[in-house]
Amino acid sequence: MLDRFNREIYYLRIAVTDRCNLRCTYCMPEEGIQLKSHGEILSYEEIEEIVKAAVRLGFTKFRLTGGEPLVRKGIVDLVGKLAAIDGVDTLAMTTNGLWLPEFAALLKRAGLDRLNISLDSLIPERYRAITRGGDLNQAIAGIQAAQSAGFEKTKLNVVLVDGFNEDEKENIKKFSETNRLRVRFIKKMDLKTGDYYGVEGGEGGNCSICNRIRLTADGKIRSCLFSDNEIDLRQEGFEAGFKMAIADKPEKGHRSLKREMIQIGG
């Protein structure tokens, strides 16, 4: 579908949970968030029907996010159901990678096409600091598990924080080249102030070619990361809600005050 600025919208990011096994400083406030109840979170059956509705409207690319999608029970079954839908050309997942040693091969067999893995530092102490407790060795093991499972064109998502990890860019580039990974450097964004930037190594942050909308774990469609406008799919109906969100998509982002990054799916 085309929005009012003649951009083709065909990419849906689906947050399957607002829970995570890390507490990254750029994603979650130090005090945490108020988690949604089980009844508020979309069921897998609802997600499947939402994806079918999106396909009918011309969506072809889908990405599962969180929180951390691998913490939700039954995620491999969901991947299998979505991958089997006619019209789903690309099914990807963004993960911190810590649980990929357990899940990578299962996800590949279920039909997941690609992975984006978050890796913000190659220095154990820095990784632990930015993730508030994460183990770099587990993240590296996750990357290795993805490779062993046969995932190709895997991307590393690296959030650059001023004065913290910018000096690691060259080392991370070398690590990516050695391990046949594609690296994307994403400067830390601020939803509250509206500070956002283009992605080095990717197309994110370029509003003029934005092709995506986002589905929150509690069933709200957001047409822009930096906008608080939301459409409740349960209330409006799936196809009608998509059409409303695309018609409402702004030319560029401004700011978002109502949700933290972890509550949107990034």
N, C-alpha and C positions, 0 to 999 in steps of 0.2 A: 504494500500500500504506500501511496505517496502522502506525505504531510503537506501542510499549506506552504512550505518553503521548497517543495518539489524534491524532497529527500525521500529515497525509497527506504521504508522501514521493514526490515525482514529478520531482525536479530532480537531474540528474547532471552534475557538473563533471568534465571529462576532461582531465587533463594529458597532452599528447601528447609532451612532451619535458621534460628537466630542464636544458636548455641555454638561454642567453639572450644577446642582444647588448648588454645593459646589466648593471650590477651594483648595483642599487639597495640603499641602506644598510638599508632595513627588510625586505628580502627575502633577501639573501645576505650571509653573513659576509664580512668583509674578506679573509680568506684563501681564500675560495671554498669549493666543495664537492667531494666525490668523485663525479665523474660516473658514471652507470651505463653499462655496456657495451652495445653494439648488441643483443646477444642478450637482455639483461635488459629492454629497452624493448619495450612492446607493439607488435606489428606493426599496420599499418592493417587487415589482415584480422581480427585479433583484436578491434580496437576496433569494427569494423563488427558483428561477431557479439555483442559485449558490448552494444552499443546495441540490437540486435534483442531480446536477452534482456531488457533493461531495459524496452523497450516492451511486451513480453508481460506484464510485471509491473505495468504502469500508469504508467511514466515517460513524460512528454510533453515535458519541457524539458531541453535539453542545451547545455552551454557548453564550448568548447574553450579550454584554458589551457596554460600551460607551467610554468616557464620562459616563453619567448616562442614561441608556436605557429608564427609565420611563419618561424622559422629551420629548421623541419623540412622536408626535401625532400618534395615531393608533397602538401603540405597542401591545396592546392586540390582535388586528386582526392579526398582524404578527405572534404572538405566536400561534394562532389557526391554521393558514395556515401551519406553519412549523411542528407543532405537528401532523398534519394529513398526513404528507409525510411518506409513507411506507419505513422503513429502518432507520428512526430517532428513535433510542432506548432511548436516553437521551437528553432532552432539558432543559437546566438550564439557570439561569440569575445571574449576579453579579450586585448588586445595593447598594447604600448607605442607602436604606431603608426609606428615609424620606417620600416618596410618597406611601409606601406600605399600609397605612391605606385606601387609595383610591383604590389601584390596586390589592392587594393580592388575594382577593376572585375572582376577574375577571381573573387574570392570572391562578389561579388554575383551574377554570372551562374551560379555553381555552386550557389547556393541558400542562402547564409548570410543569416540574417534581420537580425541586429543586431550592433552592435559596442559594447564598452566599451573606452575608450582611456585609458591612464594618463597623467596630466599633473599633476605635483606642484608646479610653479612656472611662472610666466610671466616670471621673471627668468633670463636665460641662465646667469649664474654659479651661481645656486642650483640650477637644473635640472642643470647639469653636476656639481655637488657631490653632490646626492642620488642621481643615477644613476651616479656615478663615471665621468664622461666623455661623457655623452649630449649631443646637439646639439638645443637647443630648436627651432631652425628646421626640423629634420627632423621633429620631433613635430608641429609646426604644419602642415607640408606633408602629413603623414599624415592629419590631421583634414580638411584641405581635399580630399584625395583621396577620403576616405570620403563626403563630401558630394557630390562630383562623380559618384561611382559610384551615388548614389541611396540610400544608407543613411539611414534616418530613425530618430528616437528614440535617437540615439547618446548614450551616457552618458560623462561624464568621471569617472574615478576619481582622487580627490585624497587622498593620504595626508598627514594633518597631523602634523607632528613638532614637539613642544613647543620653543618658542624658535627655530624655524627658518623656518617658512612660514605660521604662523597669521595673520600680518598681511596675507596675500594673499587671504583669503577673498572679500572684496567685489570685488576686481579679477577674480578667477576667475569669480565669479557673473556679473559684467557681460560677460566674455568668452563665457561659456556662453549667455547670453541673446542676445547679438549674433549668435552663430553657430548658434542654434537647437539647442543641446545641453542635456542634462540633467546636472547636476553632483551628485556624491555625495562628501561629505566623510567620510573614514575615518580616525579617530584611530589613530595607530601602535599596533599590538598587539604583545604579547610572548608568544610561545608558551611560553617557558620558565617565566615567572612566572604565566602564566594571565591576564594583563591584556588584556581585550577590551572593546569598547564598541559601542553602537548606531551605525548608519550614518546620518548626516544626509543625507536625500534618498533613503533606501532602507530596506529591511527587514532587512538583514544585522545580526547581533549580537543579535537578539531571539530567544533560545532557545525561547521558548514557541510560536513559529510557524515554527520551522525546518523547511524542506521538502526539504533537500538531503543528498546524500552525495557523496563525492569519490573519484575514481579516480586513483591516482598513475600516473606514466608507466611504472612497472615492474609494474603490474597489481595493486596493493593497494587495496582499498576501505577508506576511512576514513569512519566514520559521523559524526565530529565533528572540526572543525579542531583543537580543543583536547583531543584524546584520542589516545593512542598506540595504541589498539586498531585492529588492521588485519586484514582478511580477504584471503587470497591467492586471487584468482579463478581463476588457473591451477590451483591445487591443489584448491580446493573445487568448481569448476564455476561457470559464470556465474550461473545462476538461483539455485542453492543459496547461493552466496556473497552475492548481493544480500539474500536472505532472512535470512541470518545477520547481516549488517551492520545491517539495519533492526531486527531483534530486539534487537541489541546497542546501538542508538543511545541515548546517555545523555540525561537530561533537560536537562542543561546542561554546558557545557565546564568543564574543570578546567585542564589544562596539557598540553603536548606537548614531550617532551625528545628524541625520536629523529630528528626531521627538521627541517630549516629550511623556511621558507615556500616557497622556490623548489622544494623537493622534494615539496611537497604540491599546489601549484597555487593557493594562496590561497583 
